[in-house]
Amino acid sequence: MILDLNLDGENSLESVSKMRGVKPDILILIYTMYNDDIHVEHALLIGVQGFITKESSIDEVEKAILAVGSGNTYYNSVASKVLHTLLPQNKGKHSVHNEKSYLFDNYKSLSKKEKEVFIHLAEGLDVVEIAKLLGKSEKTILNQRTAVYGKMFIRDRHDLIEKAKLLGLLF
């Protein structure tokens, strides 16, 4: 399967486990515009067989498809660098990577609804707007915002926006 990371505004990596539940031996090649450490790391940690960006030449896309299709792995240079930092002997050597990894682990701990609230807050919406958009009560959104701030160790709105940018959720 060739999978883009952003389909209909959803993070496709979250569907990988569902796909593997139906077809455990599915081979997955990520083909995406995202080339930041967090997206690459998440893809690698869930065990995709290949990762290339849309900046890749047609020749590299062909190589990746053929490699993954025949049961091998293929990672472009960006993914290879991140993979290298994940190797046990390289753990702890890259402090920015560790900070992002820690942030991403915190983000993964959010529920699906909390992630939605996090993204809407980062986009500048307030509690009333988010409640209306999601069809929830303001109290529910306030509770989810509190959970997001606690799980993500967010101090204020500025901190929330900076973390959303580091996660690659805002540009």
C-alpha positions in Angstrom: 0.0 0.0 0.0 1.2 3.5 -0.8 -0.1 5.8 1.9 0.0 9.6 2.1 0.2 10.9 5.7 -2.5 13.5 5.2 -5.7 12.1 3.7 -8.8 14.3 4.1 -7.1 16.2 6.9 -6.6 13.0 8.9 -3.3 11.5 10.0 -3.1 8.3 8.0 -0.6 6.7 10.4 -3.4 6.2 12.9 -5.1 3.8 10.4 -2.0 1.6 9.9 -2.9 -0.6 12.9 -6.5 -1.0 11.6 -5.1 -2.1 8.2 -2.7 -4.5 9.9 -5.6 -5.9 11.9 -7.3 -6.9 8.6 -4.2 -7.8 6.7 -1.2 -8.4 9.1 1.4 -8.8 6.3 0.5 -5.6 4.5 3.6 -3.8 3.2 3.3 0.0 3.5 5.2 2.7 1.7 4.7 6.3 3.0 4.7 8.9 0.2 4.3 12.3 1.8 5.1 16.0 1.7 6.1 15.8 5.4 9.9 15.4 6.0 10.1 16.5 9.6 11.6 14.3 12.3 8.3 13.7 14.2 6.3 12.4 11.2 9.3 10.3 10.0 9.9 8.9 13.5 6.2 8.0 14.0 6.1 6.2 10.7 9.3 4.3 11.5 8.2 3.4 15.0 5.0 1.8 13.7 7.0 -0.3 11.3 6.3 0.9 7.8 8.5 -0.7 5.2 9.2 2.5 3.3 9.2 6.3 3.6 9.8 8.8 0.8 8.8 12.4 0.3 7.0 14.0 -2.6 10.3 15.9 -3.4 11.7 12.5 -4.6 12.5 12.0 -8.2 10.4 9.6 -10.2 13.3 7.2 -10.3 13.5 7.2 -6.5 9.7 6.7 -6.3 10.1 3.7 -8.6 13.0 2.3 -6.5 10.9 2.6 -3.4 7.8 0.9 -4.8 9.9 -2.0 -6.2 11.9 -2.4 -3.0 8.8 -2.4 -0.7 6.8 -4.4 -3.2 9.4 -7.2 -3.1 9.5 -7.3 0.7 12.5 -5.0 1.3 12.6 -1.6 3.0 13.3 1.7 1.4 13.9 5.0 3.3 14.9 8.2 1.6 17.8 10.3 3.1 15.6 12.2 5.5 14.0 9.0 6.9 17.5 7.3 7.0 18.8 10.1 9.2 15.9 9.8 11.7 16.3 6.0 11.6 19.9 6.4 12.5 19.1 8.5 15.6 16.6 5.7 16.7 19.3 3.0 16.8 20.2 2.0 20.4 23.8 3.1 20.1 22.7 6.6 19.1 20.1 7.3 21.7 20.7 10.4 23.7 23.1 12.0 21.1 20.6 14.4 19.6 18.9 16.6 22.2 16.5 18.3 19.7 15.4 14.9 18.6 14.8 13.8 22.2 12.8 16.9 22.9 10.6 16.3 19.9 10.3 12.6 20.7 9.2 13.5 24.2 6.7 16.0 22.8 5.4 13.5 20.3 5.0 10.8 23.1 2.9 13.3 25.0 0.9 14.1 21.9 0.3 10.3 21.4 -1.2 10.1 24.9 -4.1 12.4 23.9 -7.4 10.9 23.0 -8.8 11.5 19.5 -11.1 14.2 20.8 -8.3 15.9 22.8 -6.2 15.9 19.6 -9.0 17.7 17.8 -9.3 20.2 20.6 -5.5 20.7 20.6 -5.5 21.4 16.9 -8.5 23.8 17.0 -6.9 25.7 19.9 -3.6 26.0 18.0 -5.6 27.3 15.0 -6.8 30.2 17.3 -10.4 29.0 18.0 -11.7 29.6 21.5 -13.7 27.2 23.7 -17.1 28.5 22.5 -16.2 28.2 18.8 -14.8 24.7 19.3 -17.9 23.5 21.2 -20.1 24.8 18.4 -17.9 23.2 15.7 -17.7 19.8 17.4 -21.3 19.9 18.7 -20.2 19.5 22.3 -20.9 21.5 25.4 -18.5 24.3 26.5 -17.9 22.4 29.7 -16.8 19.3 27.8 -14.4 21.4 25.7 -13.1 23.1 28.8 -12.4 19.7 30.4 -10.7 18.5 27.2 -8.6 21.7 27.0 -7.5 21.1 30.7 -6.5 17.5 29.8 -4.6 18.7 26.8 -2.7 21.3 28.8 -1.9 18.8 31.5 -0.8 15.9 29.2 1.2 18.2 26.9 2.7 20.4 29.8 1.4 23.5 28.1 1.7 26.8 30.0 -0.3 29.1 27.8 -1.7 29.6 24.3 1.7 30.7 23.0 3.3 27.5 24.3 0.4 25.5 22.7 1.0 27.1 19.3 4.8 26.5 19.5 4.3 22.9 20.4 1.8 22.5 17.5 4.4 23.9 15.2 7.1 21.5 16.5 4.7 18.6 16.0 4.2 19.7 12.4 0.5 20.4 12.9 0.8 24.1 12.1 2.8 25.7 9.4 
